[in-house]
Amino acid sequence: MPENALPIPGFVRLVLNRLKTAGYEAYIVGGAVRDSLLKREITDWDMATSASQEEIRAIFRDKRQFTLKHDTVTLVHSGLHFDVTTFRGEKRGLESDLSHRDFTINAMALVPDRGLLIDPWDGLSDIRKRVIRAPGEPEARFREDPLRLLRAVRLAAELKFRIHEKTFSAIKGTAFLIASAAPERVRDELMKILLLPEPSRAFNMTVRTGLLKFLLPELLEGHLKRQNRYHRYTIFRHILETVDRIRPDPVLRLAALLHDIAKPRTRVRRGGTWRFYGHEKKGALMAGEILNRLRFSNQVKNRVVNLVRHHMIGYDSTWSDAAVRRLIRRVGTGEIQGLLILRRADLLAHGLGGDPRLAAELEMRVKKQIRLKMPIARKNLALNGRDVMEITGLSPGPEVGRILKVLNERVMDNPELNNRDMLTALLRDHSKRGRQL
């Protein structure tokens, strides 16, 4: 492998040279070598060395660094992370290290100054054959790190490779081990899958390997479950069709994955057809539980739950502008566009070639209301709580909140009321008459 086939960043050269000058072996390994051979963009630079973790830290004491994984020091340079790992395995040599890597296509090393590719497990051959194969005994590799079970599926989907028969069989036999992987690591691998161009490839493989049962059992509940005449596909396939059709934004892809998660649990037969009453509300609760389990941040969880809860929009052209404004208020001005994107993908994923004009019409009307800066939220009212107390003589309490809510509803129906003088006059008139607003 000629050296110029791999454009090595200056910082990587610095790391390798320092280690060698200090008397240690050092190689580029893993994904950078693989992606170079595949002529893909290289995003991760990993190096393996005979130096111990303590020795690595001492050699690079002048560089920003942290340690999250055993025997790995992550160096930070120009906002990028570079992993330097002590040789793994019993013998602590390069050959032993490569034999303990996840897959043969990642079990290759490059000696940059000689342009030499070290490939003891025929990773280059597997790249040419487009195969994901574990080096040595696959089951042993998966027991060393159960996250590799999910990574095999992700790489196969991402690279459009097939999983070798023996490796596939080992995944099926050890699928239960994925439950022992740290939730944060599972979450990160799941997000890599969700952001692929076609995540359904990977999720279908999790069914065939048995991984989904231990990864997202709630999602598996919809497998092979038929819906009604409004849907061509089963619940599970409809969900995957929705995920594939939505743009690769983390929150939108998660919302698409979970938007119908409660359908199997709300599925009842009524009038000769399947119904899913309240699945969006129950789905919001289930989505929250799943995202907590996978250690997603509260910010991501709240946004996804909000989209799942409101994804059933029964819009038609008879809606008033006030009804459109109330929809925006329920979802939030910052999230309404995401909801419309989710709903459009959801409708297209019904698989019946539905008419997208209503969705387009609603999107246009929502944009118009936002563009006109209509008073949608209570914070947009021309009066605040202090104003209400001053006008009515009320003390702080729930009655002030109730009045603001009523004023907000009035303004939602008649935006022209939203000026200080008109709202003040409205309040004073009701106070003078002794009537409740």
C-alpha positions as CSV (number, residue, x, y, z in Angstrom):
1,M,0.0,0.0,0.0
2,P,1.8,3.2,-1.1
3,E,2.1,5.8,1.6
4,N,0.5,8.5,-0.7
5,A,-2.6,6.4,-0.8
6,L,-3.4,7.6,2.7
7,P,-3.2,11.3,3.3
8,I,-1.9,11.4,6.8
9,P,-2.6,14.6,8.9
10,G,0.4,16.3,10.3
11,F,-0.8,15.7,13.9
12,V,-1.0,11.9,13.3
13,R,2.6,12.0,12.0
14,L,3.6,13.9,15.1
15,V,2.0,11.3,17.3
16,L,3.7,8.4,15.5
17,N,7.1,10.1,15.4
18,R,7.0,10.9,19.1
19,L,6.2,7.4,20.1
20,K,8.9,5.9,17.8
21,T,11.5,8.5,19.1
22,A,10.6,7.4,22.6
23,G,11.4,3.8,21.6
24,Y,7.9,2.4,21.1
25,E,6.2,0.7,18.1
26,A,3.4,2.8,16.6
27,Y,0.9,2.1,13.7
28,I,-2.2,3.5,12.2
29,V,-4.9,1.0,12.6
30,G,-8.7,0.4,12.2
31,G,-11.1,2.6,10.4
32,A,-8.6,5.0,8.8
33,V,-6.9,2.1,7.0
34,R,-10.2,0.5,6.0
35,D,-11.7,3.8,4.7
36,S,-8.6,4.6,2.7
37,L,-8.9,1.2,1.0
38,L,-12.6,1.9,0.3
39,K,-11.7,5.4,-0.9
40,R,-14.0,6.9,1.7
41,E,-13.6,10.1,3.7
42,I,-11.5,9.3,6.8
43,T,-13.1,10.7,9.9
44,D,-11.4,8.7,12.7
45,W,-7.7,8.3,13.2
46,D,-6.7,5.4,15.6
47,M,-3.2,4.4,16.5
48,A,-1.9,1.4,18.3
49,T,1.4,1.3,20.2
50,S,3.5,-0.8,22.5
51,A,3.5,2.1,25.0
52,S,1.4,1.7,28.1
53,Q,-1.4,4.1,28.9
54,E,0.8,5.8,31.5
55,E,3.6,6.1,29.1
56,I,1.3,7.6,26.4
57,R,0.0,10.2,28.8
58,A,3.6,11.1,29.8
59,I,4.8,11.4,26.2
60,F,1.9,13.7,25.3
61,R,1.7,15.6,28.6
62,D,1.8,18.9,26.6
63,K,-1.3,18.0,24.6
64,R,-4.9,18.1,25.6
65,Q,-6.0,14.6,26.5
66,F,-8.5,12.4,28.3
67,T,-9.1,8.8,29.1
68,L,-12.5,7.1,28.8
69,K,-11.7,3.6,27.7
70,H,-9.2,1.2,29.3
71,D,-5.7,1.5,27.8
72,T,-6.8,4.3,25.4
73,V,-5.7,7.9,25.6
74,T,-7.6,10.4,23.4
75,L,-5.6,13.3,22.2
76,V,-7.4,16.5,21.3
77,H,-6.1,18.7,18.5
78,S,-7.9,21.4,16.5
79,G,-11.2,20.2,17.9
80,L,-10.6,16.6,16.7
81,H,-10.0,13.4,18.7
82,F,-7.2,11.0,18.0
83,D,-7.2,7.7,19.9
84,V,-3.9,6.1,20.9
85,T,-4.3,2.6,22.4
86,T,-1.9,0.2,24.0
87,F,-1.6,-3.1,22.1
88,R,-4.5,-5.3,23.3
89,G,-4.3,-9.1,23.8
90,E,-2.2,-11.3,26.1
91,K,1.1,-10.9,24.2
92,R,0.9,-7.1,23.9
93,G,2.2,-7.1,20.3
94,L,0.7,-5.9,17.0
95,E,-0.3,-9.3,15.8
96,S,-2.1,-10.0,19.1
97,D,-3.7,-6.6,19.0
98,L,-5.1,-7.1,15.5
99,S,-6.4,-10.6,16.4
100,H,-8.6,-9.0,19.1
101,R,-10.1,-6.3,16.9
102,D,-13.8,-6.5,15.9
103,F,-13.7,-7.3,12.2
104,T,-11.1,-8.2,9.7
105,I,-11.7,-5.0,7.7
106,N,-10.6,-3.2,10.9
107,A,-7.8,-5.6,11.8
108,M,-5.2,-4.0,9.4
109,A,-2.3,-1.7,10.3
110,L,-0.3,0.7,8.3
111,V,3.5,1.5,8.7
112,P,3.4,5.0,7.2
113,D,7.1,5.6,6.7
114,R,7.3,2.3,4.7
115,G,3.9,2.4,3.1
116,L,3.5,-1.2,4.4
117,L,0.0,-2.7,5.0
118,I,0.0,-5.4,7.7
119,D,-3.1,-7.6,7.1
120,P,-2.9,-11.0,9.0
121,W,-6.6,-11.7,8.8
122,D,-7.2,-11.0,5.1
123,G,-9.1,-7.8,5.7
124,L,-8.2,-6.5,2.2
125,S,-9.7,-9.7,0.7
126,D,-12.9,-9.2,2.7
127,I,-13.1,-5.6,1.5
128,R,-12.9,-6.8,-2.0
129,K,-15.5,-9.5,-1.3
130,R,-17.6,-7.0,0.6
131,V,-17.8,-9.2,3.7
132,I,-18.0,-8.4,7.5
133,R,-16.1,-11.1,9.3
134,A,-14.8,-11.4,12.8
135,P,-11.1,-12.5,13.1
136,G,-10.6,-15.8,14.9
137,E,-13.6,-17.1,16.8
138,P,-16.5,-14.6,16.3
139,E,-18.2,-15.5,19.6
140,A,-15.0,-14.7,21.5
141,R,-14.8,-11.3,19.8
142,F,-18.4,-10.5,20.7
143,R,-17.9,-11.6,24.3
144,E,-14.9,-9.2,24.5
145,D,-17.2,-6.3,23.6
146,P,-20.9,-6.9,23.1
147,L,-21.3,-3.6,21.3
148,R,-19.6,-5.3,18.4
149,L,-22.9,-7.2,17.8
150,L,-24.6,-4.0,16.8
151,R,-21.6,-2.5,15.1
152,A,-21.5,-5.5,12.7
153,V,-25.1,-4.7,11.6
154,R,-24.3,-1.0,11.3
155,L,-21.2,-1.6,9.2
156,A,-23.0,-4.1,7.0
157,A,-25.7,-1.5,6.4
158,E,-23.4,1.4,6.0
159,L,-21.0,-0.3,3.6
160,K,-23.6,-2.5,1.9
161,F,-21.6,-5.6,2.8
162,R,-22.9,-8.9,3.8
163,I,-22.1,-10.5,7.2
164,H,-20.1,-13.7,6.9
165,E,-22.1,-16.9,7.7
166,K,-20.0,-17.9,10.8
167,T,-20.1,-14.3,12.1
168,F,-23.8,-14.0,11.5
169,S,-24.4,-17.3,13.4
170,A,-22.3,-16.0,16.3
171,I,-24.4,-12.8,16.4
172,K,-27.6,-14.8,16.7
173,G,-26.1,-17.0,19.4
174,T,-24.8,-14.1,21.5
175,A,-27.5,-11.5,20.7
176,F,-28.5,-11.4,24.4
177,L,-25.1,-9.9,25.3
178,I,-26.1,-6.6,23.8
179,A,-28.2,-6.0,26.9
180,S,-25.0,-5.9,29.0
181,A,-23.4,-3.1,26.9
182,A,-23.4,0.4,28.5
183,P,-26.6,2.2,27.5
184,E,-24.6,5.3,26.4
185,R,-22.5,3.2,24.0
186,V,-25.7,1.5,22.6
187,R,-27.3,4.9,22.2
188,D,-24.3,6.2,20.2
189,E,-24.2,3.2,17.9
190,L,-28.0,3.4,17.5
191,M,-27.6,7.1,16.4
192,K,-25.0,6.1,13.8
193,I,-27.5,3.6,12.4
194,L,-30.3,6.2,12.4
195,L,-28.3,8.7,10.5
196,L,-27.4,6.3,7.7
197,P,-29.0,7.1,4.3
198,E,-31.2,4.0,4.7
199,P,-31.5,2.9,8.4
200,S,-34.1,0.2,7.5
201,R,-31.3,-2.0,6.2
202,A,-29.8,-2.2,9.7
203,F,-33.1,-2.5,11.6
204,N,-34.2,-5.4,9.4
205,M,-30.9,-7.1,10.2
206,T,-31.5,-6.6,13.9
207,V,-34.7,-8.7,13.4
208,R,-32.9,-11.5,11.5
209,T,-30.1,-11.7,14.1
210,G,-32.3,-11.5,17.1
211,L,-30.7,-8.3,18.4
212,L,-33.9,-6.2,18.3
213,K,-35.4,-8.3,21.0
214,F,-32.8,-7.1,23.4
215,L,-32.2,-3.7,21.9
216,L,-35.7,-2.2,21.3
217,P,-38.2,-4.9,22.2
218,E,-41.1,-2.4,21.9
219,L,-40.2,-1.9,18.2
220,L,-40.3,-5.6,17.6
221,E,-43.9,-5.8,18.8
222,G,-45.0,-4.3,15.5
223,H,-43.2,-6.9,13.4
224,L,-45.7,-8.7,11.0
225,K,-48.7,-6.9,12.6
226,R,-51.1,-5.7,9.9
227,Q,-52.8,-2.3,10.1
228,N,-55.9,-1.0,8.3
229,R,-56.9,0.1,4.8
230,Y,-55.1,3.4,5.2
231,H,-51.8,1.5,5.4
232,R,-50.1,-0.8,2.9
233,Y,-47.5,-2.0,5.4
234,T,-47.2,-3.7,8.8
235,I,-46.6,-1.5,11.8
236,F,-42.9,-2.3,11.8
237,R,-42.3,-1.7,8.1
238,H,-44.4,1.5,8.2
239,I,-42.1,2.8,10.9
240,L,-39.0,1.9,8.9
241,E,-40.4,3.5,5.8
242,T,-41.0,6.7,7.8
243,V,-37.5,6.7,9.1
244,D,-36.0,6.2,5.6
245,R,-38.1,9.0,4.2
246,I,-37.3,11.7,6.8
247,R,-34.1,13.8,6.6
248,P,-31.1,12.6,8.6
249,D,-31.6,14.9,11.6
250,P,-31.1,13.1,15.0
251,V,-34.4,14.4,16.6
252,L,-36.5,13.8,13.5
253,R,-35.1,10.3,12.9
254,L,-35.7,9.4,16.6
255,A,-39.3,10.7,16.4
256,A,-39.9,8.8,13.2
257,L,-38.6,5.6,14.8
258,L,-40.8,6.0,17.9
259,H,-43.9,7.8,16.4
260,D,-46.0,4.6,16.2
261,I,-44.2,2.7,18.9
262,A,-47.5,2.2,20.9
263,K,-49.6,1.0,18.0
264,P,-49.2,-2.7,18.9
265,R,-50.3,-2.0,22.5
266,T,-53.4,0.0,21.4
267,R,-54.4,-2.2,18.5
268,V,-58.1,-3.3,18.7
269,R,-60.6,-4.6,16.3
270,R,-63.6,-2.3,15.7
271,G,-66.1,-2.6,12.9
272,G,-64.1,-5.1,11.1
273,T,-60.9,-3.0,11.0
274,W,-57.9,-2.3,13.2
275,R,-58.0,0.8,15.3
276,F,-55.2,2.5,17.3
277,Y,-57.0,4.8,19.7
278,G,-54.7,7.2,21.6
279,H,-51.5,5.6,20.3
280,E,-49.9,9.0,20.0
281,K,-50.4,9.7,23.7
282,K,-49.3,6.3,24.9
283,G,-46.5,6.5,22.4
284,A,-45.2,9.7,23.9
285,L,-45.0,8.0,27.3
286,M,-43.2,5.0,25.8
287,A,-40.8,7.2,23.8
288,G,-39.8,8.9,27.0
289,E,-39.2,5.6,28.8
290,I,-37.1,4.3,25.9
291,L,-35.0,7.5,25.6
292,N,-34.4,7.5,29.4
293,R,-33.3,3.9,29.2
294,L,-30.8,4.8,26.5
295,R,-29.5,7.8,28.4
296,F,-30.5,10.5,25.9
297,S,-30.4,14.0,27.2
298,N,-33.6,15.6,28.6
299,Q,-33.5,18.2,25.8
300,V,-33.5,15.5,23.1
301,K,-36.1,13.4,25.0
302,N,-38.5,16.3,25.4
303,R,-38.3,17.3,21.8
304,V,-38.9,13.7,20.5
305,V,-41.7,13.1,23.0
306,N,-43.4,16.4,21.9
307,L,-43.3,15.3,18.2
308,V,-44.6,11.8,19.0
309,R,-47.4,13.2,21.1
310,H,-48.6,15.6,18.3
311,H,-47.9,13.6,15.1
312,M,-51.5,12.8,14.4
313,I,-52.7,16.0,12.7
314,G,-56.2,15.7,11.4
315,Y,-56.0,18.7,9.2
316,D,-58.4,19.6,6.5
317,S,-59.1,22.8,4.5
318,T,-61.9,23.9,6.7
319,W,-59.5,24.7,9.6
320,S,-59.7,28.3,10.6
321,D,-56.5,30.4,11.0
322,A,-57.1,30.3,14.7
323,A,-57.0,26.5,14.6
324,V,-53.7,26.6,12.8
325,R,-52.4,29.0,15.4
326,R,-53.5,26.7,18.2
327,L,-51.7,23.8,16.6
328,I,-48.5,25.9,16.5
329,R,-49.0,26.8,20.2
330,R,-49.5,23.2,21.2
331,V,-46.3,22.0,19.5
332,G,-44.2,25.2,19.9
333,T,-43.1,27.7,17.3
334,G,-39.6,26.1,17.2
335,E,-40.9,22.5,16.7
336,I,-43.8,23.0,14.3
337,Q,-41.7,22.7,11.2
338,G,-40.2,19.4,12.5
339,L,-43.7,18.1,13.2
340,L,-44.8,18.9,9.6
341,I,-41.7,17.2,8.2
342,L,-42.5,14.1,10.4
343,R,-46.2,14.1,9.3
344,R,-45.3,14.3,5.7
345,A,-42.9,11.3,5.9
346,D,-45.5,9.4,8.0
347,L,-48.2,9.9,5.3
348,L,-45.9,9.0,2.4
349,A,-44.9,5.8,4.4
350,H,-48.5,4.6,4.3
351,G,-47.5,3.2,0.9
352,L,-50.7,4.1,-0.9
353,G,-49.5,7.0,-2.9
354,G,-51.6,9.5,-0.9
355,D,-52.3,13.1,-2.0
356,P,-49.7,15.3,-0.3
357,R,-51.6,18.5,-1.1
358,L,-53.2,18.9,2.3
359,A,-49.9,18.5,4.0
360,A,-48.4,21.2,1.7
361,E,-51.4,23.5,2.3
362,L,-51.0,23.2,6.1
363,E,-47.3,23.9,5.9
364,M,-48.0,27.0,3.8
365,R,-50.6,28.2,6.3
366,V,-48.2,27.6,9.3
367,K,-45.4,29.5,7.6
368,K,-47.8,32.4,6.9
369,Q,-48.9,32.6,10.6
370,I,-45.3,32.6,11.7
371,R,-44.2,35.1,9.1
372,L,-47.0,37.5,10.1
373,K,-45.8,37.1,13.7
374,M,-49.3,36.3,15.0
375,P,-49.7,36.2,18.8
376,I,-49.5,32.5,19.3
377,A,-48.0,31.9,22.8
378,R,-49.0,33.6,26.0
379,K,-45.7,35.4,26.1
380,N,-46.7,37.2,22.9
381,L,-49.7,39.0,24.7
382,A,-49.6,42.7,24.9
383,L,-50.2,42.4,28.7
384,N,-48.3,40.4,31.2
385,G,-49.2,39.2,34.7
386,R,-48.0,42.4,36.4
387,D,-50.3,44.4,34.1
388,V,-53.3,42.2,34.9
389,M,-52.7,42.7,38.6
390,E,-52.4,46.5,38.2
391,I,-55.6,46.8,36.1
392,T,-57.7,44.4,38.2
393,G,-56.3,44.9,41.7
394,L,-55.7,41.2,42.0
395,S,-52.9,39.8,44.1
396,P,-50.5,37.2,42.7
397,G,-52.3,33.8,42.3
398,P,-53.9,31.4,40.0
399,E,-56.6,33.9,39.0
400,V,-54.0,36.0,37.2
401,G,-52.9,32.9,35.2
402,R,-56.5,32.1,34.4
403,I,-57.1,35.6,33.0
404,L,-54.0,35.5,30.9
405,K,-55.1,32.2,29.5
406,V,-58.5,33.6,28.6
407,L,-56.9,36.6,27.0
408,N,-54.6,34.4,25.0
409,E,-57.7,32.4,23.7
410,R,-59.4,35.7,22.7
411,V,-56.4,36.9,20.9
412,M,-55.9,33.5,19.1
413,D,-59.4,34.0,17.6
414,N,-59.0,37.8,17.0
415,P,-55.3,38.8,16.7
416,E,-56.4,42.4,16.2
417,L,-57.2,42.5,20.0
418,N,-53.6,42.1,20.9
419,N,-52.7,45.6,21.8
420,R,-52.3,47.1,25.3
421,D,-55.2,49.5,25.0
422,M,-57.8,47.0,23.8
423,L,-56.9,44.3,26.3
424,T,-56.8,46.9,29.1
425,A,-60.3,48.1,28.1
426,L,-61.5,44.5,27.9
427,L,-60.3,43.8,31.4
428,R,-61.6,47.0,32.9
429,D,-65.0,46.5,31.3
430,H,-65.4,43.1,32.9
431,S,-64.1,44.3,36.2
432,K,-66.6,47.3,36.2
433,R,-69.5,44.9,35.5
434,G,-68.4,42.5,38.2
435,R,-68.2,39.7,35.7
436,Q,-65.6,37.0,35.4
437,L,-63.6,37.3,32.1
